[in-house]
Amino acid sequence: MQRTLIIFKPDAMNRMLVGRILTRFEDKGLRLVGMKLQKSARSQVEKHYEVHKERPFYNDLCDFMTSAPVIVAVLEGPQAIQVVRSMLGATNGVEAAAGTIRGDFGLDKQYNLVHASDGEDTARAEIDLFFKPEELVEYTRAPDSWIVS
Protein backbone atom coordinates (compact mmCIF):
# COMPACT_ATOMS: atom_id res chain seq x y z
CA MET A 1 0.00 0.00 0.00
CA GLN A 2 1.13 3.51 -0.78
CA ARG A 3 0.09 6.79 0.82
CA THR A 4 -0.21 10.22 -0.75
CA LEU A 5 -1.08 13.67 0.53
CA ILE A 6 -3.82 15.68 -1.10
CA ILE A 7 -4.84 19.23 -0.35
CA PHE A 8 -8.23 20.57 -1.30
CA LYS A 9 -7.18 24.09 -2.20
CA PRO A 10 -9.12 27.29 -1.43
CA ASP A 11 -10.84 27.20 -4.83
CA ALA A 12 -12.22 23.69 -4.22
CA MET A 13 -13.38 24.79 -0.77
CA ASN A 14 -15.06 27.97 -1.99
CA ARG A 15 -16.66 26.24 -4.96
CA MET A 16 -18.03 23.54 -2.62
CA LEU A 17 -16.46 20.71 -4.64
CA VAL A 18 -14.71 18.81 -1.82
CA GLY A 19 -17.44 16.20 -1.37
CA ARG A 20 -17.75 15.52 -5.09
CA ILE A 21 -13.99 15.17 -5.52
CA LEU A 22 -13.49 13.07 -2.39
CA THR A 23 -16.25 10.75 -3.59
CA ARG A 24 -14.28 10.10 -6.78
CA PHE A 25 -11.25 8.99 -4.77
CA GLU A 26 -13.40 6.74 -2.58
CA ASP A 27 -15.25 5.35 -5.61
CA LYS A 28 -11.88 4.42 -7.10
CA GLY A 29 -11.16 2.38 -3.97
CA LEU A 30 -8.67 4.62 -2.19
CA ARG A 31 -8.89 4.60 1.60
CA LEU A 32 -8.96 7.84 3.58
CA VAL A 33 -6.53 7.47 6.51
CA GLY A 34 -6.29 11.09 7.66
CA MET A 35 -8.14 14.33 7.08
CA LYS A 36 -8.41 17.75 8.68
CA LEU A 37 -9.66 21.24 7.96
CA GLN A 38 -7.14 23.99 8.61
CA LYS A 39 -6.24 27.58 7.89
CA SER A 40 -2.63 27.00 6.89
CA ALA A 41 0.14 29.03 8.45
CA ARG A 42 2.23 30.94 5.93
CA SER A 43 5.38 29.21 7.21
CA GLN A 44 3.87 25.77 6.58
CA VAL A 45 2.82 26.71 3.04
CA GLU A 46 6.23 28.23 2.29
CA LYS A 47 7.93 25.03 3.44
CA HIS A 48 5.51 22.89 1.44
CA TYR A 49 6.17 24.83 -1.77
CA GLU A 50 9.86 25.65 -1.14
CA VAL A 51 10.84 23.75 -4.30
CA HIS A 52 9.18 26.62 -6.21
CA LYS A 53 10.78 29.41 -4.14
CA GLU A 54 12.73 30.88 -7.05
CA ARG A 55 9.82 30.80 -9.47
CA PRO A 56 7.87 33.98 -10.21
CA PHE A 57 4.55 32.50 -9.04
CA TYR A 58 5.80 31.42 -5.58
CA ASN A 59 4.50 34.39 -3.56
CA ASP A 60 1.14 34.39 -5.35
CA LEU A 61 0.84 30.65 -4.71
CA CYS A 62 1.59 31.11 -1.00
CA ASP A 63 -0.91 33.99 -0.82
CA PHE A 64 -3.54 31.84 -2.51
CA MET A 65 -2.96 28.82 -0.26
CA THR A 66 -3.30 30.96 2.88
CA SER A 67 -6.31 32.94 1.64
CA ALA A 68 -8.94 30.50 2.92
CA PRO A 69 -9.23 27.20 4.76
CA VAL A 70 -8.03 24.01 3.08
CA ILE A 71 -8.59 20.34 3.75
CA VAL A 72 -5.48 18.19 3.96
CA ALA A 73 -5.92 14.45 3.64
CA VAL A 74 -3.97 11.25 3.24
CA LEU A 75 -5.19 8.60 0.83
CA GLU A 76 -3.93 5.03 0.77
CA GLY A 77 -4.07 2.31 -1.85
CA PRO A 78 -2.03 0.41 -4.42
CA GLN A 79 0.01 2.96 -6.42
CA ALA A 80 -2.00 5.73 -4.74
CA ILE A 81 0.34 8.48 -5.95
CA GLN A 82 0.00 7.57 -9.62
CA VAL A 83 -3.72 6.85 -9.30
CA VAL A 84 -4.48 10.22 -7.70
CA ARG A 85 -2.35 12.19 -10.16
CA SER A 86 -4.01 10.42 -13.10
CA MET A 87 -7.44 11.18 -11.66
CA LEU A 88 -6.54 14.87 -11.27
CA GLY A 89 -5.37 15.35 -14.86
CA ALA A 90 -3.12 18.07 -16.23
CA THR A 91 -2.30 21.00 -13.94
CA ASN A 92 -4.08 23.46 -16.23
CA GLY A 93 -7.80 22.70 -16.28
CA VAL A 94 -8.07 23.90 -19.89
CA GLU A 95 -5.56 21.21 -20.93
CA ALA A 96 -6.87 18.46 -18.62
CA ALA A 97 -8.78 15.63 -20.25
CA ALA A 98 -12.52 15.36 -19.77
CA GLY A 99 -13.27 12.82 -17.08
CA THR A 100 -10.39 13.97 -14.88
CA ILE A 101 -11.09 16.15 -11.86
CA ARG A 102 -9.39 19.21 -13.33
CA GLY A 103 -10.82 18.49 -16.77
CA ASP A 104 -14.34 18.39 -15.36
CA PHE A 105 -14.10 21.23 -12.83
CA GLY A 106 -11.15 23.47 -13.77
CA LEU A 107 -10.48 26.30 -16.22
CA ASP A 108 -7.22 27.67 -14.84
CA LYS A 109 -3.65 26.71 -13.98
CA GLN A 110 -3.50 28.30 -10.51
CA TYR A 111 -7.05 27.44 -9.52
CA ASN A 112 -6.50 23.72 -10.04
CA LEU A 113 -8.50 22.51 -7.03
CA VAL A 114 -6.28 19.82 -5.50
CA HIS A 115 -2.60 19.35 -4.72
CA ALA A 116 -1.24 15.80 -4.83
CA SER A 117 2.18 14.41 -3.97
CA ASP A 118 4.34 13.68 -7.02
CA GLY A 119 6.46 10.81 -5.69
CA GLU A 120 7.05 8.53 -2.71
CA ASP A 121 9.74 10.68 -1.07
CA THR A 122 7.67 13.81 -1.57
CA ALA A 123 4.57 12.09 -0.18
CA ARG A 124 6.40 11.05 3.00
CA ALA A 125 7.77 14.56 3.54
CA GLU A 126 4.43 16.23 2.83
CA ILE A 127 2.50 13.86 5.09
CA ASP A 128 5.02 14.52 7.88
CA LEU A 129 4.62 18.28 7.36
CA PHE A 130 0.85 18.21 7.78
CA PHE A 131 0.16 15.21 10.04
CA LYS A 132 1.46 13.75 13.27
CA PRO A 133 1.74 9.93 13.13
CA GLU A 134 -1.14 9.53 15.61
CA GLU A 135 -3.44 11.50 13.30
CA LEU A 136 -3.29 8.74 10.67
CA VAL A 137 -5.58 5.77 11.20
CA GLU A 138 -4.98 2.25 9.94
CA TYR A 139 -8.12 0.18 9.43
CA THR A 140 -9.76 -2.26 7.06
CA ARG A 141 -13.02 -1.52 5.30
CA ALA A 142 -15.52 -4.22 4.41
CA PRO A 143 -15.16 -3.68 0.64
CA ASP A 144 -11.32 -3.72 0.70
CA SER A 145 -11.23 -7.42 -0.16
CA TRP A 146 -13.24 -6.65 -3.31
CA ILE A 147 -11.03 -3.76 -4.42
CA VAL A 148 -7.51 -5.21 -4.12
CA SER A 149 -6.56 -8.84 -4.64
Buried (B, 14 or more C-beta within 10 A) or exposed (E): EBBBBBBBBBBBBEBEBBEEBBEBBBEBBBBBBBBEEEEBEEEBBBEBBEEBEEEEEBEEBBEBBBBBEBBBBBBBBEEBBBBBBEBBBBEBBEEBEEEBBBBBBBEEBBBBBBBBBBEEEBBBBBBEEBBEEEBBEEEEEEEEEEEEE
